[in-house]
Every structure is written in structure tokens, then in C-alpha cells.
Amino acid sequence: MIRLIKKYKISLFIGFIVLIVIGTSIYHSYKPLPENVSFEGKEYYVDDVEFLYDLTYKQGEKTVTEHNIFDRIFEVIEEAEHFIVIDMFLFNGYNDGEKDFPPLSDNLMNALLDKKEKNPEVDIVFITDEVNTTYGSHEAEELQKLKDHDIEVVHSNVEVLRDSNPLYSGVWRVFFQWFGQGGTGWVQNPMSKNAPETTVRSYLKLLNVKANHRKVVITDKTGIISSANPHDASGFHSNTAFEVSGPIIEDMLITEQAVLDISGGGKLPGYNGFNKEGEQEEQGSIKVQLLTEGKILKHITKEIKAAKKGEEIWVGMFYIAERKVVDELILAAQKGVKVRMILDPNQHAFGQQKIGLPNRPVAAEMVEEGEGNIEIKWYNTGGEQYHPKMIFFKGKEESSIIGGSANFTRRNLFDLNLETDIKIMSPNNEDIIMEMDDYYLRLWNNEDAEYTLPLEKYQDETTPVKKVLYRIQKLLRFTTY
């Protein structure tokens, strides 16, 4: 009898713990979002949007780098007069030395330090993700130097966001989060063999797979929304960015203030250059709108549904996996919209070989079901990544672009990561639309180099197996996409 009572008590205790874990998982999957997260800004009219891009490509045996994004970011920093706010996901120089990578992290750090020395009155705030300290396991040299020179550094607190990996995160929140991540590490750092060793507790936090994934630069004069990280091992990646000025900068500051609010930061330096009473707002024929997190998905699916037979949709993307986007693109193709996609083959990640998930099985499915209206090519990578996150809706007279930091994945589009995109709506005779058209046609047609490869290059007998793996990973959410 006593033994039965003990078993009953143990079962009751285990059941109670299981209920706590399940309840924790459910709550943190659906809890309310912080204020101004999942933000949909106003539509503003501007005269111009600058399209910037980085390309790494092959001309015969020669590798060519045609990179402009960070050159412009450094100019923007130099031109600032009152404040600089930067939000960047990856900001470190860790790499395994397999290539002579561009020192992007040092270059950005030095640009900010030089600016602070020359113009100490300029307020500078640098926001980043905890991945750069391996979730609090060690110091980051670049970030510490910024702090030492009176530049405010904010580590984003993504724990207040919804959990993207609920099967694991419920267990982590109940049992492991209380122990922190600091201390002497002994485990190889996932970023690089040359990065500081880390603690097991940091790996346990990493498995939540949550991030501030934004790539934004804001000053009192202009704003840049990008897919590029100031991360040395990412230095050869192909990326895209958009620069815009005007009152949309105020919306950008609102969304960055939201990060400070959840991360224990102070107030961002105010922006008072636009929308003052009695002042005329900047006008033009191009509409721009700031979108973050889940509002990006809302506008992507809205524009896909609105595409008409005979119109074109162009996609340049590192990861495509989210079913809502995939299914809408297939439906658009089935009604006669021409869909052309340039995708990363998902073969390389910082020196590690990958097996092509999620893009390869998704590409095979889309072509099979697109009734001849979906064409896909792979970017011809050589150890680097094709890293844009951009979609272009080419209409008869007007076109739209949505681009920034958000991959087409659940983690990036369902209010799980922090993401920032810009939506651009413009008549086709504006430079931004003609430049976008030229960009895609240059890569698609291999005009002056072998930028893209046919779909068959990475489709083989293992593709059906990868389809199954992709579906299982999507179901369980044990993925980085």
C-alpha cells in the first residue's frame, strides 16, 4: 500500500511538471507581443529610393566582388550630424581562416569610433543580438571597444518574444534558464573554432533559435534597410539594401525604440527633422512603408494574391520555406503569373557543408506544381551565400518591392524573430524599378558572368528524401528556418 502511494505521488509530481512545461510552451508561443513589435508604418511619398547591392561572382576562373553596401554605410556614418542608430544581427570577426575575409566588423567599429572622436556630440546607439557573445558566454571585443568610447551598446532581449521552438523552449524555460550562460567555457564555439570557448548553458540557450535578425542603419539624414551583416565570415555574401530619407525614418526609430524598451535600454536620440507643424513633408511619386515581423508576411501574401495573369514576380532569396508564401506563389503561377526565382543552393554556411534544406525540396515542389509558370535558378555560389531577402512584383504600369532582413520562413515572418523590411511602390518609369529590373535580368541571363545555374544543377535522387526531412523539420520546428 505504501509503495502504491509513493508511486501515485511520483506520478502526480511528474504529471504536474509535465503540465507546467506544456503550459509554459503554450503561453510563450502565443503571448502578447511587446508594443511596436510587428509594426506596419504609414505610407510616405518620397522622390527617390537608392538600391544598393553586393555581388560575388565568377568570370571564368576568376572570382569578382562587386560590393557597395558597407561603403555607403560608412559614408552615412560620416555624414551624420546629430545621431546614429545601428541594429545589426551579426557583428564579429570570428572565422576559421579558410579565406582572407574582408574585416567588416573592424571597419564598422573603426568608422563609429572615428565618428565619435571627431564629433563627440553625435549620439550613437548600437543594437545587436546576443549571438555575438554566444548568449552571454564571453565578451565581444568589438562591442567592448564601442562601450569604452561612450557608444551605447544594447543586447536585444529576445526572451520576451514568442518562442519559435516550443517543444524545446518550454523545457528550457522551466529547467535551465535560471542558471545563466556566463562562466568559464570549455565547449567549441558554434560561430568558429577561433571564437572563445563557450559554456554548455550557452548552447542550451542557442537551441531556442531566437534572434534580433535586423540589419538597419539610421541617422538624422537617412536610413538603410539591408540583408547584410557586418560579420567577417559573411564578407563575401551577395546582399541587397535600400536607402531612403524622409519621415519614414521616424517609423524606423519607433521600431528600434521598441527593442530598447524590451532590453532595458534608455531612449533613442529623438528625430525632429520631419513632420514638424508647419513644415512640408517630402513629396514624390514613390511610396515607401516600413514593415517589421509578421506585417512583412501580411504584405507579401497580399501582393502575391493581387498579381494578375501576365504579370511577373521575381524573388531573390536565401531561405524559402514558409508554406503561406510557397502556396500563394504556386496559386499565382497557376492563374498565369510568371514567377522567376533566384535562390541560394543552401550548400555553404561559414565553412560547413549543408545538404540543401530548405530550398532544394521547396524548389522542386514549386516547379512541379507551377504549371510551367515557375522558373527557378540557383545562384552560383563558391563558398559564400546568396543572401538577399527580396521580392519584386512587376506590374504593367506600377510595381512593388519588399526587401530587408526577413527570409521567407516561419521564424522570420511569424512574429518570432525581430525583422525589418521596406515596401516600395512606384511607377515603372522611376529609377528604383528600372534598377530592380536590371538587377534580376543581369543575374538571370548571365549577362557578363555566370551568376546563376539551372535548377537541375542541385536536383538529384536525394531530393525526395530532402522533401521528407523538410516536412518533418517544419512540423517539429527544430530548424534554423
N, C-alpha and C positions, 0 to 999 in steps of 0.2 A: 504493500500500500504506500509506504513512504517513498519507494522507488518510483511508483507511478506519479505521485505528487511532484517529485523532483523533475521527472520527465515533462510533466504538464507545465511546470513553472519555466523550465528551459525553453519549451516550445512556445510558451506565451511570450517570453522575453525576446526570442528570435523573431516571432511574428511582429512584435511591437517595433523592433529595429527595422524590419523589412518595410513596415508601414511608414516609418519615418523617412526612410530612403525614397520610397515611392512618392510620398507626399512632397518631399523636397524636390525631387526630379520634376514633378508636375508643376509645382509652383514656379520654379525657376525657368521653366520652359515657356510659361505664359504670363509671367508677372508684368505689371505695367512698365512701360518704357520711361526713362527719365525725360524731363522736359526738353524739347527741341532736339531730341533724337528721333530719327525718321522724319526729316524735315522736308517740306515742299515750299520753296520760296516763291516770291512773286515773279511774274514775268516782267522783264525790263527791256526796253528798246535801247540798242547801242549801235554805234557806227561801224564797229569792227570787232572781230574776234580773231586772235592770232593762233594759227595751228602750228604746233611745234612737234617734231618727231625725231627719234633716234633710230637709225638702221645699222645693223651689222649684216654684211652680205658677202658673197663670193663673186669675184670676177676671175674666172679660170681657177688657178690655184691660189690666187691672192685673196686675203680677207680684208675687206674695206669697212671702216667705221665712219659713219656719217651722223654724228651726234650733235644735237643743238640744245636739248632741254636744259641741262645744267649750266651751259654757257649763258643762257638767258636768265636763269635763276640767279646766278652770280651778278649779272648786270642789275637785276631788280633789287637785290640787296644793296648794291652800291647806290642806286638811285633813291632809295627810301629816305624820307626826311623826318618822319615822326615815329613810326613803329614798324616792326616786322613780326609777324606771327607765322611760324612754320609748324606743320604737323606732318611727320614722316614716320612710316612704319619701321623700316629697316634703316639703321644709321650706325654702321660699324665697319671696320676694316678687316674683319675675320675672313680668311680664305685659306685654302690648302696649298697655295703656291703653285698650282698646276699651270697657271698663266701669269703674265705680268699685268695684273688688273689695274685699271685707272683708279687713282686714290680719291674716289668721290667723297668718302666720308671726311678725310683730311681737308680736301679742297673746300667743302661746305663749312666745316668747322673754322678753317682759317678765314674764309670770307666773312663769317659772323664776328670772329674775334677782331679782325681788321676794322670792320664797321664800328664795333663798339669802341675801339681805341680812337678812331678818327672822329666819331660822332657819339660821345658818351650819353648825350641827351636822347638818343633814339632808343625807345623801349623795344627789347627783343624777348620774345617768348618762344621756346622750343618745346613742342609737344611730341611725345613718341610712345612707342609700345614697350612693355616690359621684356619683350623678346631680346632686346639689346643687352640686358643684364641677365639673360637667361632666367627671367622671372624672379629677380632679386637675389640670385645666387652669387653675383660678383659685381664689382664696379665696371662701368664702361668708360674707357679713357677719354673718348671724345666728349661725352656728356659731362664728365667731371671737369674738363677744361672750360667748357661753357659756363658751368656754375662758378668756377673760380674767377671768372671775369664778369661777374654780375649779370649774366644772362639767365633768366628764369627757365628752369627745366622742369617739365611736368611729365610724370609717368602715368599713362592712362590707366584708370581703374576699370577694367572691363568686367570685373566680377559682378557689377550691378546690372550688366546686360543679361539678356536671356541666354540660357545655356544651349549650345549647338550640339552637344554630345550628351543627351540626358541619361543614357544608360550608364555612363561613367561619372558624369558630373554630380549626380545625386550621391553616389558613394563618396566621391572626393569631398564634397561639402560636409557630409556628416562625419567622416572619419579623419581626413587628412589636412584640411585647410588650416586647422588650428596651429599646426606646427611650424608654419612659415617656410621660407626657402633658403634663408641665409645660412652661413657657416662654411667650414672648410669642405670643399667639394673633392670628389675622387673619381667621378664618372666623366667620360669623354663628352665634351660639349657637342650637342647636335648641330650647331652652326658650323663648326670647323674643328679640325684637330689642333689648330693653333690658338683657338679660343680658350679662355680659362676653364679648368675643370669645374664641373657643377655637382650639385647635390641630387640625390635621388628624389628629394621633395620637389625640386625644380622640375624634374621630368614628370612627376605626378601632376603638377600644375599645368605643364605644357600639354598634357593629354586632354585637357578641356578644349583645346583648339579654338581659342577666342582671341581676337586681336583688334586693336585700332589699326586698321589697314589703310588709312587715308594717306594721301600724298598731296599736300596743299601748301602753297606759299601765298601770304597775304601781306601787302604793305599799304601805306596811305595812298599809293598811286595806282596799284594794280593787283591782280590776283592770278595765280596759276593753279590749275587743277590737272593732275598728272597721273600716269600709271607708273612712274619711275621712282625708284628708291635710291637715296644716297648711300649705297652699300657696295663696297668694292667688288665683291663676288658677283654682283649684278651689273657691273660696269659695262659689259658688252651687250646687254639685253637690248632688243628693239622695243621702243616705247612710244607713247603719244602723250601730248599735253595740249591744253588750251589756255591762252592768256586773255583776260577780259578786264576792263575797268568799268567804273560807274557804280551805281547804287547796289549792284549785286554783291559788292564787297562787304556791305553791312550784313547781308544774309550769311556770307561766309564767316564773318566774325561771330554771329549768333550761334552757328553750329559749333564753332571752336570753343566758345564760352561754355557750351553745354558739356564739353569734355572736361574743362576745368572744374565745373560745378560738381561733377561726379568723382573728381580725382583730388579734391582738397586743394585746388589751386585758387588763386585770387581772381581779380578782374582783369580782363584783357584791356590793353590800351584802347581807348574809345576811338571810333572813326566818325568824324564830323564833317567830312568833305562833301557829302551829298545829302539830298533830301531836306536841307535846311529850309525853313519857311521863307518864301520869297525868292528862293533860288530855283532856276530851271534845271530839271533833270536832263541828263544826257539823252539825246534822241537819235534815232537811226531806223533802218529798216530791218535790222536783225534782232530777234527776240532771244533772250537768254533767261534761264531759270536754274536755280540751284536745287539739287536733289540729293538727299542722303538716305542711306539704308533702304528700308522697304519701299520708299517712294520711288526709288530707281526702278524697281520691278514694276510698279504700277504704270509708269510712263513707257517702259519698254513694251509691255504687253499691249498697252493702249495704241501705240504707234504701229505695232505689227498688225493688230486687228484692223486698223484703218487703212493699211496698204491695199491698193487696188490692182486688179489684173493689169499686167503690162508694166507696172512699176517695179523698182528694184530695191532690194535690201542687201547691203554689204555689211559683213561682220568681220572684224579683226579681233581675235580673242585668244587669251592664254588658256583659260578653262571654260568649257561649256558643259554643264551637267544638269542645270535646273529644269525640271520637267515642264513647268509652265512656259518657259521660253522655248524649249525644244518643241513642244506640242504646238504652240502658236505659230512657230516658223514653218512647221510641216503643214499646218492648215492653210497658211498663207500661200505656200507653194502649190498646194492642191487647188487653190482658186485662181492660179495663174500669175502670182507674184514671182519674179525672178530673184532667187536667194543665192548669193555667192559669198562664201566664207573662206577666210584665210586663218588657219588655226596653227597653234603650236603643236608639234607632234608628241609633246609630253614625254620626251626622251631623256632630258637632262635636268638635273636640279642640283646646282652647286657642286659639280664634280661627280654626282651619283647618277647611275643609270636608272631610268624609270621604265615601266612596261607599257606606257601609252594611255593610262587612265587619267581622266575620263574621256578624253577627246576622240580616241580611235573608235571605240564601240559606238559612241554617240554619232560620230560622222557616218559610220556605216549605216546606222538606222535611219538617219535623216535622208541620205541619198536613196536608200531603198524605198522610202515612203513618200518622197517628194515629187513623184510623178514627172521626173525629168526636169523639174524647175529648181532643184537644189544642186549646186555645184560646189565642191569643196577642194581646196588645195592646202598643202602643208607648207608652212614657212620653212625655208631651207636652213635650218639651224646647224651650227657647228660647235656645240658645247654650251652655247648661250641659249636664251629663251626668246621666243616671240611673245612679248609681254603686254601688248595693248589690251584694253578692255573697252571696245568701241563698236557702235552700231550706227549705220548711215542709211537713212530712209530717203531714197532718191525718187522724188515725185516729178510730175510733168513740168510744173512751174515753181513749186516750193519744195524744200527738202528739210529734213531734221537730222540732227546728230545727238547721240547721247554717249558721253565718254568720261572716263576718270579712273577711279581705283577699283571699281566693282567688277569682278569676274561674274560670269553668268552661272552662279552656283547658289545653292540654298544658303550656304554660310555667308555669302556676300550680299544676298538680296532679300533675306527674311528677317531683318532687324536683329541679326546675331553679331556680326562684325560692325565696327564703325567704318563707313564708306562715304566718299564724296564724289559725285558726278555733276557734270553740267549738261543741260539740254539746250541745244541751239536750233532755232527755227528761222529759216531765211529763204528769200527768193533765190532762185538758181543762178542769177547773174552776179551775186555777191562773191567776193574772193574766197571766203571761207568754204563755200560749196564747191567752187571750181578747184580749190586746192585739195579738198577731200576726194573729189572725183579723180584728180590726177594721181593722188597717193595710191588709191586702190588699183587703178588701171596700170600704173607703173609696176606694182608688185605682181598683179595677176598676169600681165602679158610678158613679164620678164624683159622689160624694155631695154635695159642696159646692163643687166646682170641676171644670174639665176637666183631670183628671190624665192620662188615658190616651186613646189614639186607636185606631181599629180597625186590624187587620192591613193592610188594603188601602191605608192611607194611604201606606205606603212600599214597596209591592209594585208593580212596573211591568214594562215589556217588557225592562228590563235585568237583571232578577232571574236568568234562566237564565245570562247571561254571568257574573254575580257568583258563581253556583254553581261555575262552572268555575274562576274566579280563586281562590275559597276553597279548592277541592280542590288546585290547583297550589301555593298558598302553604303549605297543610298538608303536602304532600308534601316540599317543599323546605325548609320551616321558616324561610323568610325573612319572618317576620311579627313583630308585637309581641304576638300572642296565641297 
